[in-house]
Amino acid sequence: YFPFFIEVILNNAKEPVKRQLCVEMIVVIASLFDRNPEIECCECLNIQELITEAKKIYKNKIYDNTPNLSLDENITDFEYLPSKIKNGTTLYMIQAAIKFLITESSFNETIESDCVIS
């Protein structure tokens, strides 16, 4: 079922730039879950909402001195940032995903770990 849902998400993104942002957000989320097995998310992830949140984080950081600027006015700035951690779309997508996971997910306390603090 998972590949089918990914295909549906990508088919809804008609423009190549938006499709690339969707793929990048999916990779960010998959990496976060892979590296943090204690995090579980039972909620439906709305990729577009997470991308919009990443754009808001970008706007707040970059355009903080111009409060009257709407999100739509700087969308193209965000969409054409390089796909990298430092000052790129990946940075803002990670922040948006972590913000979502902190507020909407639960932590699995039954995870067995080799690292024990006594």
Long-range contacts (C-beta under 8 A, 24 or more apart in sequence): 9-47, 17-79, 17-80, 18-79, 20-83, 21-51, 21-79, 21-89, 22-47, 22-48, 22-51, 24-83, 24-89, 24-90, 24-93, 25-50, 25-51, 25-54, 25-93, 25-97, 28-90, 28-93, 28-94, 28-97, 29-97, 32-94, 32-97, 32-98, 32-101, 37-108, 37-111, 38-107, 38-108, 38-109, 38-111, 39-101, 39-105, 39-107, 39-108, 40-105, 40-106, 40-107, 40-108, 41-101, 41-104, 41-105, 41-106, 42-105, 42-106, 43-104, 43-105, 45-100, 50-93, 50-96, 50-97, 50-100, 51-93, 51-96, 53-96, 53-99, 53-100, 54-78, 54-89, 54-92, 54-93, 54-95, 54-96, 55-92, 56-96, 57-92, 57-95, 57-96, 57-99, 58-92, 61-92
